[in-house]
């Protein structure tokens, strides 16, 4: 299996037309493709796409392995991946853009937009001791219970799904604890109501279009599906890989999964690199302000549950000096991963962006490929 290291000529026009990113020769990153080929040979992935940007310059952009093993289709740098919970960061940025405009407020009762939230109770019937806020929902500290899986998941509108979510008993009093879940989905519904637009349209108009993220969508059509990386899992017998189930990839592009603010986007490494560069540049893209500096700081700083510091901001995972989510990066770095192995991370101290794309579900040793990528990127043994 050969590897390809592709630079500016094969990158989306996003990186070639005034985005502030300039192609640069690789430095100390040449070992990444071969090392990832070894991980692929060890059945830790079918294929990967990796991207490294430092100081606004693309130092590395490579595709290794196969996007579809059964058809022997090679992975390419513009392969499309379901990014799962990496979506949360884009959703949070969309919601904070409405906060910037005064259409939403982080610390007002979210029942202003979803009145049913004012009726929320704990499992024992106790009323909440204070209103749930958007800040609670975006930081997973609202007490919203993680929902059971249902056959109707993905088949409803965002509004109908949120109605079901908020009816369930709350797990704890708002702001007192942390439970990773679907608070950002509820916050997305608040955004729809406040703006009078679908959440899909809000993301498109406020983030994707301004950043030129043409390969990012909640509902990939034929153009993106032609480049979709297939999902793989470890075979029931032996160590080899076999196709895995992905609930967000419908067999027919006209049959759409619900728009899911917590995890529904598909994207490419290049598109995610553009989004992260805007965040690293304090909300500015090509001289145009997308988000305020305050919004960037609020999203990407660790929040608290009571007095306990969390490794989470608003839609972003965060390193802490004494508790690192991603080792080797600065204590103030941040990013997000996805359920099927995709990952993006920003290190402000090093002016560094690292994007890792893969489609793994239930793969034995599936995290080793990303660990290898980060180790070589950071010059670790």
Buried (B, 14 or more C-beta within 10 A) or exposed (E): EEBEBBBEEBBBEBBBEEBBBEBBEBEEBEEBBEBBBBBBEEBBBBBBBBBBBBEBBBBBBBBBBBBBBEEEBBBBBBBBBBBBBBBBBBBBBBBBBBBBEEBBBBEEBBBBBBEEBBEBEBEEEEEBEEBBBBBBBBBBBBBBBEBEEEEEBBEBEBBEBBBEBBEBEBBBBBBBBBBEBBBBBBBBBBBBBBBEBBBBEBBBBBBBEBBBBBBBBBBBEEEBEEBBBBBBBBEEEEEEBBBBEBEBBBEEBEEBBBBBBBBBBBBBBBBBBBBBBBBBBBBBBBEEBBBBEEBBEBBBEBBEBEEEBBBBBBBBBBBEEEEBBBEBBBBBBBBBBBBBBBBBBBBBEBBBBBBBBBBBBEBBBBBBBBBBBBBBBBEEE
